[in-house]
Amino acid sequence: MGRRQFSLLLIKPSHYDDDGYVIQWLRSAVPSNSLAVMNGLAVDCKQRHVLGNGIDINISSMDEDNTRIRTDRIVREMAGSPGLVVLVGVQSNQFPRAMDIARPLRAAGIQICLGGFHVSGSLSMLGGITPELQEAMDLGISLFAGEAEEGRLDQVLRDARDRTLKPLYNYLDDLPSLEGAPMPMLPADTIRGTIGKYTSFDAGRGCPFQCSFCTIINVQGRKSRRRTVDEIEQVIRRNLAQGVGRFFITDDNFARNTDWEKIFDRIIAMREQEGLNIKFMIQVDTMCHRLPHFIEKAGRAGVRRVFIGLESINPESLMGARKKQNKIAEYRRMLLEWKRAGAIIFAGYIIGFPQDTRESVLEDIRIIQRELPIDLLEPHCLTALPGSEDHQKLHKAGEHLDPDLNKYDLEHVTTTHAQMSAAEWQELYRDTWKGFYSLEHMETVLRRAAATGIDVTNMMVLLVWFHFCIVFEKIDPLQGGYLRRKYRNDRRPTMPRENPFVFYPRCVADTVYKHFRMAQLAWRFHRFASHLKNDPDSSKYTDVALTADQPDATDVLDLLTAHVPHLIPVDVLKKAAQSAVR
């Protein structure tokens, strides 16, 4: 007798741009760790025959950032046969798109389970089913809150086999151990959809801090839960076997993984003793340099890109957001240590704290350009994401929160501000990006790269990409990619479908124009980068940002004085700066 087949389709949805088209690329930028986690768990379920020895699970994974989701084809392939579609890692801004994928599938009788930070965060902080979650449940979509390890996916699959899916699976109060759990793993075909063939995995979950705008601490908790060093080595070797050696470790704060040193030591041994070509991007807090040898070992382990949640250079803003761990006086020391380790520095910056004005924010950007050796700044609108303490407070107080979840992508204004109108705030967001990525400052960043031993060509590509995404695509570079793809029939249902004689000529003209401008920009900086490479004095370049603070310094940086009341004596500020140096 033939074996029965059960189809499991994992989809990580994208979201819509301002014109209502799905944000999608031929090659996308950031791989989805949620998709990797769920794929790894699904493969483990398949290998353990959780549906019975007579049933095979056929697993497919799709990342909509680089793959078109054709619901009509899914219906043809799955309707009337046992199977399940799982909408994976759905964030708030992706929830409307996830629902638009789900509706035609549910109309055809296909079973759907939807999970991710929007479901988990909303249930965690709002204490009940919100209207959009109720709408999903009314359509027969099963919601999943929490994490799927420790056999929880097994149960969902068995219920789907028996067509008895529960309306809600809620595991928020039971965070699983990661030790011994199946490792995140994406198939090579899915990884090929990303630029540079990057994949991702989480070495641990949980962050001890209490930032009011953060959703992760309210979904994954504040306690460090982590995978073993052997398991992390295993996932690296398994990816190397399929030709992938570039990794994004997605821990919200890798420096607070209590096994960070053991992990780095193991990777250093793999690189230095076996000669393995493996490189990493990690996320850390601004106090990671206080951990002895953390940054030095990160460099030896192949950390070539690091994301740091800088958020602000205004102490009042940081205190108001309960981000007390950020010590502005130590920013420069920390950043220069990362430069010495050979890392390209990405930094998050939040616009829209209560004290912010247009003038203060733009001045802060100029100070950052001049005094901090940050390579790639990522400004974001302060957004009360569902699942955060900020959102919970505004919701309870009945304050304005934009009802369109598609806008909760950190790029759009979603609430009110005491100092600015929504239009002024939105314009400031764009101007902040354009200000930091001015052509003049991009040249400065390249000079700093040449002076600190960073690959100038790599830096040039990243700068051009960031500048192009925000100026021409009008989209956050981390949502960007190569060669934008738009499909006339994939427009948001709340917006009219365009006439093909308008849509297609405009798309062609738009693509040609953008690539022409990108080529111009790339050529300009290619010549500049070539000049730096051929200049024997390029390694001698220095400026304020690259100059370490001295204990006996007589000057006080604008970084330390811009937001400090003038009543504080200068000698007190000098002592604070000198203490940070020591």
Summary of the structure (lengths in Angstrom):
residues: 582
radius of gyration: 24.3
end to end distance: 74.7
largest distance: 86.4
contacts: 1896
relative contact order: 0.10
helix: 47%
strand: 15%
